[in-house]
Amino acid sequence: MSLTIDGLNSIYDTKNSSSANKLEDTLNTDLSKATEDELMEVCKDFEAYFTEQMFKAMQKMIPESESVSSSTRQLQDYYKEQMVQSFAEQSAQGEGLGLAQMLYEQMKRNYGLE
């Protein structure tokens, strides 16, 4: 099973973030022989990526200050990106949105791991 997230990147106008790269690398592997733990990790990676995209979409709704210099804005953008990735990864490790668990159950059925 091989999937790409290029379409999602273009829809959400994302930069090549490390979470997107990590997810894409994982999705390009053969998951049919994955253990249950590996499968759950893939699902959590997807939920973290999805949550990150939601956070970024919400951030775009907040007006930016006009008085910030371009170098300061670049630094702020970098740290915001890091913070959003960290929040998204942390949320997926707990119960999160529940998306990872739903994907996991469906993938187990698809791969006959039940």
N, C-alpha and C positions, 0 to 999 in steps of 0.2 A: 504494500500500500504506500503510495507516494503522493503527497500533497504539497502544494506551495501556498505561501501566504502573500505572494506578490499582489494579488487582487486586493487583499485587505490593506496592505501598505498604501496602495494608491487611493483607496477609498478614504482612509483616515489621514492621508497626507503625512505619513510618519517618516522619520529618518531611519536609517538602518540601525535600529537599537539592538543592544546585545540580547534582549529577550526575544526579539523577532528572529535574530540569527540562530539563537539556541533552539527555538521552537522549530524553525525550518530544518535545521540539521537533524533534529529528532524525528520529524515527520518524513524525512527522506530515507529513514532506515526501515527495514522490514520488521513490522511489529507483530507479525503472525506468530513468531516464536518467542515473543517477550514474556517475561514472568509477570505475575500479577503486580508485583511491586514496581517493575519497570513501566507497566501500563498505567498504573496510578500516577507515576511521576510525569508521564507524558500528559495526562489529563490535567494535572496541577500546573504544568508549564503552559498549557493552553488557557486555563482559567486565569493565570497570572497575566498572560499577554492580553486577553480580552479585558480584564480589569484595568490594565495599564492604558489601553485605548479609550476606555470610558473616562478615566481620570483626565487624559489629555483632551478629550472632547469637552469635558466640563471646564477645564482651564481656559480653553479658547473663548469661553463666554465671559470671562472676566476681563474688563478693559485694562490695557496696559498704560502705565504712566508715560507721559510724553517727555518728562524731565530727566529721564535716565539716559546716560551716554551709551553709545553702541558697545563699548568694551564691557561696561557694567552689565548691560543687557545680555551679552554673550555668556558672561560668567553666571548670571542668574539663570539663564536658560539651561546651562550645563547642570547646575545643581538641582534645578527643578526636575530635569530629566532623571537624574540619579535618584531623587527622592520618590518620584512617581514609580519608578521601577522597583524600588525597595518596598514601598507600600503594597504594590500589586503582588510581589512575591510573598510577602508576609501574610497577606490576606488569603492567598491560595493555600498556604501551609496549614492554616486552621480550617474551620468549616467553610470559610469563604462564602461565595455565592451559592454553593451547592452544584455548580456547573461541572466541576471535576468529577464529583461522585456520580452524577447522571451519565456523563461521557464514559466513565469507567465501567458502569454497569452495562451500557450498550456495547462497548468494545469487548467486554468479556463474552457477551452473547454472540457477537459477530465472529469472534475468534474461537468459540467453543471452549472457553476456559471454565465454564461452570460445571 
